Amino acid sequence: MADETLNIWLHERVVATLRRTRSDVRLEYEADEIRRAGTGAVVLSASLLTQHKAYGGNAVLYWLEGLLPEGEARTTLESMFDVRRGDAFGLLRHIGRECAGAVAFLPVDERPAMPGQPTPLSDAELEEAIRNLPTHPLGVTPESGISLGGLQSKLLVCKTEEGWALPTNGAPSTHILKPAPFQHPELARAEEYAMRIARDAGLVAAAVDVIEVSERDVLVVERFDREIVDGVAHRLHQEDACQALGIDSRDRHKYQQRNGGPSYGQIAKFLVTHAVDRDKELRALAEAMVLTCAIGNTDAHGKNHSFLIDGDTLCFAPIYDASPTVSFVTGRQLAMYVGGSITIGEVNRMQLALEAKSWGLSRDVAIDIVDDALLRLGRAIEEADVSGVLKAVTDDVKLYSSRLLATRSLQVEQRTGEAIT
């Protein structure tokens, strides 16, 4: 049946079809795409390399799930569109026109409407859209067709010369608005503070800001998978680490567990296999890991690490969703383990360098990356503007970063015969 088949568009071409059968969802690459890219190429996902045989089962399901919201937002959208619980195909049929990266899911007789025309939002309409997020997650309407993974409440918008607008009529969203949760009203400014530290330290991180809407702080995140060229927004393809590694991201599976789940080692191996500049990408991953430990972030799970895909090559995406979570939760277990440490308070310079060395970096390079990142982050933290940031947050960040900085430089240990081997 036609309504059980969706074309998967990448930029301006159909690269595959998604078909629902009685028992499965099948993804099959177009013959033209295989001829263009060759077999075994990264087109949609590194977990779904081009091949003549159709993919099915968990390989397809896990990739699709990474494109969809989680938790209450998912349940609300399923109810809005009368979709059976857990039916990823059915939900993408309604909200798959604007997804993370450059993919779009459309009926076989439709084409993407590019560049599209955003619908302007007045201040009052923006307030209403944020207020209505519990019943209209992401700002979804029956006509919008927008989706984005994740658990936190958010609104997808376009930034235009006239102000904020909704990504309608095929227009790509350019920004994500994340209102501070009512139970943690300080979270938006805490995340902006952490992300600003990362950028001030020279780490590659998404640009963020905080605005106030109806006396509520809202974090503004510039999408790293969008690019503005001559005033027109274009999509850049990307996927998160769970999608790339073929890992189930639902429930707690996006966190590393003793018996599996995403890990820094898996992400590093993936970069070694697919990146053009292996050393550059491993450095970026190591710096992100150091930031995670320096700010007290226990939520840096597989879905909070991504890759930008360009042709058949990948690079580590800018840092995003980095927040000092220790100030807001009681748990101290790391989302992904570092050098054998499971809790964030156990991590020291030695373990950071050991983790980076285990990826294939030399001992000296691993040590240099960790020491350099810690020093730059330490300076950025000392010089950061903390106005509007909860004191408990800045105290926690200074505590975790200073603990790491207080550890003897591994270069010193190397000279005293205690270096890592």
C-alpha positions in Angstrom: 0.0 0.0 0.0 1.2 3.5 -0.9 0.6 4.8 2.7 2.9 2.1 4.0 5.8 3.4 2.0 7.8 6.5 2.6 10.6 8.0 0.5 13.7 9.0 2.5 15.1 12.2 1.1 18.6 13.4 1.8 19.0 17.0 0.8 17.3 17.1 -2.6 17.4 13.4 -3.6 15.6 10.2 -2.7 18.2 7.8 -1.3 16.1 5.0 0.2 12.5 3.8 0.8 11.0 2.9 4.2 8.3 0.2 4.0 6.2 -1.2 6.7 5.2 -4.8 6.4 3.0 -6.9 8.7 5.9 -7.8 11.0 8.7 -5.3 10.3 9.9 -2.0 8.9 12.3 -2.3 6.0 14.8 0.3 4.7 16.1 -0.2 1.2 18.6 2.0 -0.7 17.7 3.2 -4.2 19.8 1.5 -6.9 20.8 5.0 -8.2 22.1 5.9 -4.7 24.2 2.8 -4.5 25.7 3.5 -8.0 26.4 7.0 -6.9 28.0 6.3 -3.5 29.1 2.7 -4.0 28.4 -0.2 -1.6 29.4 0.1 2.0 29.2 3.9 2.0 27.9 6.1 4.8 24.9 7.9 3.4 22.1 7.9 6.0 23.9 6.3 8.9 27.2 4.5 9.7 25.0 1.7 11.1 23.1 1.4 7.7 25.9 1.3 5.1 24.7 1.2 1.5 23.9 -2.3 0.3 21.6 -4.0 -2.2 19.8 -6.0 0.4 17.1 -4.3 2.5 17.7 -3.6 6.2 15.1 -4.7 8.8 14.6 -5.4 12.4 16.5 -3.5 15.1 19.0 -2.0 12.7 16.3 0.2 11.2 14.3 0.6 14.4 17.2 2.0 16.5 18.0 4.6 13.8 14.4 5.7 13.5 14.0 6.0 17.2 16.9 8.4 17.4 15.0 10.9 15.2 11.9 11.0 17.5 11.2 12.7 20.8 11.2 10.7 24.1 9.0 10.4 27.1 5.8 12.5 27.5 6.5 14.4 24.3 6.5 11.1 22.3 3.3 10.0 24.0 1.6 13.3 23.4 2.5 13.2 19.7 1.3 9.6 19.3 -2.0 10.7 20.7 -2.2 13.8 18.6 -1.8 11.8 15.4 -3.6 8.6 16.6 -0.5 6.5 16.2 0.0 3.3 18.0 2.4 3.5 21.0 5.9 2.8 19.8 5.1 3.0 16.1 8.1 4.9 14.8 7.0 4.5 11.1 3.5 5.8 11.8 4.8 8.9 13.7 7.5 9.8 11.1 4.8 9.7 8.5 3.3 12.7 10.3 6.3 14.5 11.7 9.2 13.3 9.5 9.5 16.3 7.1 11.9 18.2 9.3 14.3 16.0 11.3 17.8 16.1 12.8 20.3 16.2 10.0 19.3 16.4 6.4 16.8 13.6 6.2 13.1 13.9 5.4 10.4 11.2 5.3 7.7 11.9 2.7 4.9 10.0 0.9 6.0 8.7 -2.5 4.1 11.4 -4.4 5.6 14.3 -2.5 8.8 16.4 -2.7 10.4 18.5 0.0 9.3 22.1 -0.2 12.6 24.0 -0.1 13.7 26.5 0.9 10.3 27.0 2.5 8.7 30.0 4.1 8.8 30.3 7.9 5.7 31.7 9.6 6.6 34.8 11.7 5.9 34.7 15.4 4.9 37.8 17.4 6.0 38.1 21.0 2.6 37.0 22.2 2.6 34.0 19.8 6.0 32.9 21.0 4.8 33.1 24.6 1.8 31.0 23.6 3.9 28.4 21.7 6.2 27.9 24.7 3.2 27.8 27.1 1.6 25.1 24.9 4.6 22.8 24.7 3.1 20.2 27.0 0.2 19.7 24.5 2.2 20.6 21.3 5.8 19.3 21.8 8.4 21.0 19.6 5.7 23.3 18.4 4.2 20.5 16.3 0.9 21.1 14.5 -0.8 18.7 12.0 0.8 20.7 9.2 4.3 21.3 10.5 5.8 17.8 10.2 8.8 18.6 12.5 10.7 16.2 14.8 13.7 16.1 17.0 15.1 13.6 19.5 15.5 14.1 23.2 13.6 14.2 26.4 13.6 17.9 27.4 10.8 20.2 26.4 11.8 22.3 23.4 10.4 24.5 20.6 11.9 24.4 17.1 12.1 27.8 15.5 13.7 29.8 12.6 15.7 33.0 13.3 14.9 35.6 10.6 15.8 39.3 10.1 12.3 40.1 11.5 12.6 37.8 14.5 11.5 34.3 15.5 9.3 32.2 13.2 8.0 28.7 13.0 9.6 26.2 10.5 6.6 25.7 8.2 6.2 25.1 4.5 9.4 23.1 4.4 11.6 25.7 6.0 14.4 24.2 8.1 14.5 25.2 11.8 17.7 27.1 12.8 17.4 27.3 16.5 16.1 25.3 19.5 14.4 27.1 22.4 14.6 25.1 25.6 12.5 26.7 28.4 13.9 26.1 31.9 12.0 23.3 33.6 9.6 24.5 36.3 11.3 22.1 38.8 14.7 23.5 37.9 14.3 27.1 36.8 18.0 27.8 37.1 18.9 25.1 34.6 18.8 27.3 31.4 21.4 29.7 32.8 23.5 26.9 34.2 23.7 25.2 30.7 24.5 28.6 29.0 27.2 29.1 31.6 28.8 25.7 30.9 28.5 26.1 27.1 30.0 29.6 27.3 33.0 28.2 29.3 33.5 25.6 26.6 33.6 28.1 23.8 35.7 30.6 25.8 38.2 27.7 26.3 38.5 27.2 22.6 36.4 24.0 22.4 34.1 23.6 19.4 30.6 23.9 20.9 27.2 25.0 19.8 26.4 28.7 20.3 23.9 29.4 23.0 22.1 32.3 24.7 19.4 32.9 27.3 16.3 35.0 26.7 13.3 35.6 28.9 9.8 34.7 27.8 6.9 35.4 30.2 9.4 35.8 33.0 10.8 32.3 32.3 14.4 31.7 31.2 14.7 30.1 27.8 17.9 28.7 26.5 18.5 29.5 22.8 20.6 26.9 21.0 21.9 27.5 17.5 21.6 24.3 15.5 25.0 22.9 14.4 23.2 20.8 11.7 22.0 24.0 9.9 24.0 26.4 7.8 23.0 29.8 6.5 24.2 30.6 3.0 23.2 33.9 1.4 20.4 34.2 4.0 19.0 30.8 3.3 19.1 27.9 5.8 20.4 24.6 4.6 20.5 21.2 6.4 23.7 19.4 7.2 23.5 15.7 7.8 24.3 14.3 11.2 23.4 11.4 13.6 24.0 10.8 17.2 26.4 8.2 18.6 23.6 5.7 19.4 22.3 5.8 15.9 25.8 5.5 14.4 26.7 2.6 16.6 23.4 0.8 16.1 22.5 1.1 19.8 19.0 1.2 21.2 18.7 4.7 22.7 15.3 4.2 24.5 15.0 4.2 28.2 18.4 3.8 29.9 20.1 2.2 26.9 21.7 5.5 25.9 23.8 5.3 29.1 26.8 3.0 29.5 26.1 0.1 31.7 28.4 -2.6 33.0 27.0 -5.0 30.4 27.1 -2.6 27.4 25.8 0.6 26.0 27.7 3.5 24.3 31.2 4.3 25.5 34.0 6.7 24.7 36.0 3.8 23.4 33.3 2.9 20.9 32.9 6.5 19.7 36.7 6.8 19.3 36.9 3.6 17.3 34.1 4.9 15.1 36.1 8.1 14.4 39.2 6.2 13.7 37.3 4.2 11.1 35.4 7.0 9.4 37.2 10.3 10.0 39.5 12.0 7.5 41.7 13.5 10.2 41.8 10.9 12.9 44.0 12.8 15.4 41.9 16.0 15.1 38.6 14.2 15.8 40.1 12.2 18.7 41.3 15.5 20.2 37.8 16.9 19.9 36.3 13.9 21.6 39.0 14.0 24.4 38.3 17.7 25.0 34.6 17.0 25.2 35.3 14.3 27.8 37.5 16.6 29.8 34.7 19.3 29.8 32.2 16.7 31.0 34.3 15.9 34.0 35.4 19.5 34.7 31.9 20.9 34.9 30.3 18.0 36.7 28.1 16.7 33.8 26.7 13.2 34.5 24.4 13.3 31.5 26.8 13.1 28.6 25.3 9.9 27.2 25.4 8.5 23.7 22.6 10.7 22.3 24.5 13.8 23.5 27.4 13.0 21.2 27.0 13.3 17.5 28.8 13.2 14.1 28.4 15.4 11.1 28.3 13.3 7.9 29.8 14.7 4.6 29.9 12.2 1.8 31.4 9.0 3.1 33.4 10.8 5.9 32.5 11.9 9.4 33.7 14.4 12.0 32.9 14.9 15.7 30.0 17.4 16.0 30.2 20.5 18.2 29.6 20.0 21.9 25.9 20.4 22.9 23.7 19.8 25.9 26.6 20.2 28.3 25.3 21.1 31.7 26.6 20.9 35.3 24.0 18.3 36.3 25.6 17.6 39.7 23.9 20.8 40.9 20.5 19.4 40.1 20.5 15.6 40.6 21.7 13.4 43.5 23.3 10.7 41.3 27.0 10.9 40.5 27.3 8.0 38.0 28.9 9.0 34.7 26.8 8.5 31.6 29.9 7.0 29.9 32.8 5.7 32.0 36.2 7.4 32.0 39.4 5.4 32.4 37.5 2.7 34.4 35.8 5.2 36.7 32.1 4.9 37.0 31.3 8.0 39.2 32.4 11.5 38.3 34.0 12.3 41.6 36.6 9.4 41.1 38.0 10.8 37.8 41.5 12.4 37.9 44.0 13.5 35.2 45.5 10.0 35.1 42.2 8.4 34.2 41.4 11.1 31.6 44.7 10.4 29.9 44.4 6.7 30.2 41.0 6.8 28.5 42.3 8.9 25.7 45.4 6.7 25.3 43.2 3.6 25.0 41.7 5.1 21.8 45.1 4.7 20.0 46.6 8.1 20.9 50.2 8.1 22.0 50.9 8.5 25.7 52.4 12.0 25.3 49.6 13.2 23.0 47.0 12.0 25.4 48.7 13.7 28.3 49.1 16.9 26.4 45.4 17.0 25.3 44.2 16.5 28.9 46.6 19.0 30.5 46.0 21.7 27.8 42.2 21.3 27.9 42.1 21.5 31.7 44.3 24.6 31.8 42.2 26.4 29.2 39.0 25.4 30.9 40.4 26.5 34.3 41.1 30.0 32.9 37.7 30.2 31.2 36.0 29.3 34.5 38.0 31.9 36.5 37.2 34.6 34.0 33.5 33.7 33.3 30.7 36.1 33.9 28.6 34.4 36.6 25.9 37.1 36.8 22.5 35.4 36.9 24.0 31.9 37.5 23.1 30.1 40.7 26.0 30.2 43.1 25.6 26.5 43.9 26.3 25.9 40.1 29.4 28.0 39.9 30.7 26.5 43.2 30.2 23.0 41.8 31.9 23.8 38.6 34.9 25.3 40.4 35.0 22.3 42.7 35.2 19.7 40.0 37.5 21.6 37.7 39.9 22.5 40.6 40.0 18.9 41.7 41.3 17.9 38.3 43.6 20.9 38.1 45.0 20.2 41.5 46.1 16.7 40.4 49.8 16.8 39.4 50.4 17.2 35.7 51.1 13.8 34.2 54.2 15.4 32.6 55.5 15.8 36.1 54.6 12.2 37.0 56.4 11.1 33.8 59.6 12.7 35.0 59.3 11.1 38.5 58.8 7.7 37.0 55.1 7.5 37.7 53.8 8.1 34.2 51.1 6.1 32.5 52.4 3.3 30.3 
